[in-house]
């Protein structure tokens, strides 16, 4: 009779142990999966990579995301200004005034 009780106790606690292991793993793993937002440094690295590759529009997007996460980073405004200036020079006819204006705005913010 005592052997039956022990076996019964083990069978009752095993699901509890498994559930607590599953719960613990879930709690530990979900935050890493949910938080897919990139950090300031990641945005900046991506922007610089796009700049080197000549993907100006993508670089500008990443610079703006980096600035959004850290508005006090003056050097990033300068790099954003460079990207806008480069974009403006790509358009030889000067039709893209917004790129020139955005470069000017970014340079002014870099100096603050």
BELWOCOR-V830589 format. One record per residue. N is the residue number from 1. RES is the residue in one small letter. PHI is phi in radians with two decimals (NA if undefined). PSI is psi as a letter, one per 20 degrees, with the letter a starting at -180 (none if undefined). OMEGA is omega in whole degrees, -180 to 180 (* if undefined). Layout:
BEGIN
{{N:RES:PHI:PSI:OMEGA} {N:RES:PHI:PSI:OMEGA}}
END
This chain:
BEGIN
{{1:x:NA:h:-179} {2:x:-1.18:h:177} {3:x:-1.08:h:179} {4:x:-1.13:g:-180} {5:x:-1.14:g:179} {6:x:-1.09:g:-180} {7:x:-1.08:g:179} {8:x:-1.12:g:178} {9:x:-1.09:g:179} {10:x:-1.10:g:-179} {11:x:-1.18:h:179} {12:x:-1.37:h:-177} {13:x:-1.46:h:-179} {14:x:-1.02:g:178} {15:x:-1.07:h:179} {16:x:-1.13:g:179} {17:x:-1.12:g:179} {18:x:-1.07:g:179} {19:x:-1.10:g:180} {20:x:-1.21:h:176} {21:x:-1.17:g:179} {22:x:-1.08:g:179} {23:x:-1.08:g:-180} {24:x:-1.08:g:179} {25:x:-1.11:h:179} {26:x:-1.09:g:-179} {27:x:-1.11:h:-179} {28:x:-1.35:h:-173} {29:x:-1.56:h:-175} {30:x:-1.09:g:-180} {31:x:-1.01:h:178} {32:x:-1.18:h:-180} {33:x:-1.42:h:-175} {34:x:-1.35:g:-176} {35:x:-1.44:n:-180} {36:x:-1.81:j:180} {37:x:-1.27:p:-178} {38:x:-1.44:q:179} {39:x:-1.47:r:178} {40:x:-0.96:g:-178} {41:x:-1.09:h:179} {42:x:-1.18:g:177} {43:x:-1.10:g:-179} {44:x:-1.13:g:179} {45:x:-1.10:g:180} {46:x:-1.13:g:179} {47:x:-1.07:g:-180} {48:x:-1.16:h:177} {49:x:-1.11:g:178} {50:x:-1.08:h:179} {51:x:-1.08:g:179} {52:x:-1.07:h:-179} {53:x:-1.44:i:-180} {54:x:1.42:j:179} {55:x:-1.60:m:-170} {56:x:-1.10:g:-177} {57:x:-1.09:g:178} {58:x:-1.18:h:178} {59:x:-1.10:g:179} {60:x:-1.05:g:178} {61:x:-1.03:g:-179} {62:x:-1.21:h:176} {63:x:-1.06:g:180} {64:x:-1.14:h:176} {65:x:-1.17:h:178} {66:x:-1.11:g:180} {67:x:-1.13:h:179} {68:x:-1.08:h:-179} {69:x:-1.47:i:177} {70:x:-2.60:n:-175} {71:x:-1.13:i:-177} {72:x:-1.59:j:-179} {73:x:-1.48:n:-176} {74:x:-1.07:h:-179} {75:x:-1.14:h:179} {76:x:-1.26:h:175} {77:x:-1.07:h:179} {78:x:-1.13:g:178} {79:x:-1.15:h:176} {80:x:-1.11:g:177} {81:x:-1.04:g:177} {82:x:-1.06:g:-180} {83:x:-1.13:g:177} {84:x:-1.13:g:179} {85:x:-1.10:g:178} {86:x:-1.07:g:178} {87:x:-1.08:h:-180} {88:x:-1.17:h:-180} {89:x:-1.31:h:177} {90:x:-1.15:h:179} {91:x:-1.56:n:-173} {92:x:-1.12:h:-177} {93:x:-1.47:i:178} {94:x:1.20:k:-179} {95:x:-1.32:h:-177} {96:x:-1.61:m:180} {97:x:-1.19:h:-177} {98:x:-1.09:h:179} {99:x:-1.13:g:178} {100:x:-1.14:g:180} {101:x:-1.14:g:179} {102:x:-1.13:h:176} {103:x:-1.09:g:180} {104:x:-1.07:g:179} {105:x:-1.09:g:-179} {106:x:-1.11:g:179} {107:x:-1.12:g:178} {108:x:-1.10:g:179} {109:x:-1.17:h:178} {110:x:-1.15:h:-178} {111:x:-1.40:i:-178} {112:x:-1.27:none:*}}
END
